[in-house]
Amino acid sequence: MAIPLIETRKLNKVYRDDLVETPALKDIDLSIDKGEFVAIMGPSGSGKSTLLHVLGFLDKYEEGEYLFEGKNTKEYSENELADIRNEKVGFIFQAFNLLPRTSVLENVKLPLLYSSVPKSKWEDIALEAIDAVGLSHRQDHEPAQLSGGEKQRVAIARALVNNPKVIFADEPTGNLDSKSGKIIMEILQRLNEDEKRTIILVTHETYTAEHAQRIIHILDGEIDKDYEVKKIRKASEDFEK
């Protein structure tokens, strides 16, 4: 039997402010296999982004267990965790987080600065990732010259350059119009279906979540529902410009 890529057991997270404790995650039991496309949904303040950040090694948990590739993450050293963040996970954020006055190509190269990939290969790898999101014609442009949808496609390309085991996306369509959002979700769906990449995204939009294979609904820090969804859209190979 295959080992899950991600597994949590009774995972708990608490935010503390002076003497006030606010539970954010409560006894989360979760298993995600390699190649799954999972959408995490829930109302504002439900804990969905906190869960994503814990799974993506951007935040820590207090109690329970988190196993990544079958190993308890508490057993990883800080250097090993840094290597995982740099080489095994990719991030896509709602705010894009691109460097201004820096070309698309240089933005996409950025994660390679912290990798073990030889510098001589950086440009070819970055160009391949840019081509994968249909932006080869924009590789020399700066973020200020791009639309919101194009900026998010650059962010996806940047998340791909280290060939991560899993891509985490936090509200990837939240700042986009519906047309641009649809293009972004079709790209993510294609990466999952054609390249078998594991994708875990947080969204409050039902039409966005419907591109996933599975929806996990969080309510008050707990898993309220966890179910598979019928695929209603086929990823497009023709990225609209």
Helices and strands as residue ranges (DSSP letters): E 6-17, E 20-32, E 37-41, H 48-55, E 63-68, E 71-72, G 73-75, H 78-87, E 89-93, H 104-109, G 110-114, G 119-121, H 122-132, G 136-138, G 143-145, H 148-160, E 166-170, H 178-195, E 198-202, H 206-209, E 214-219, E 222-228
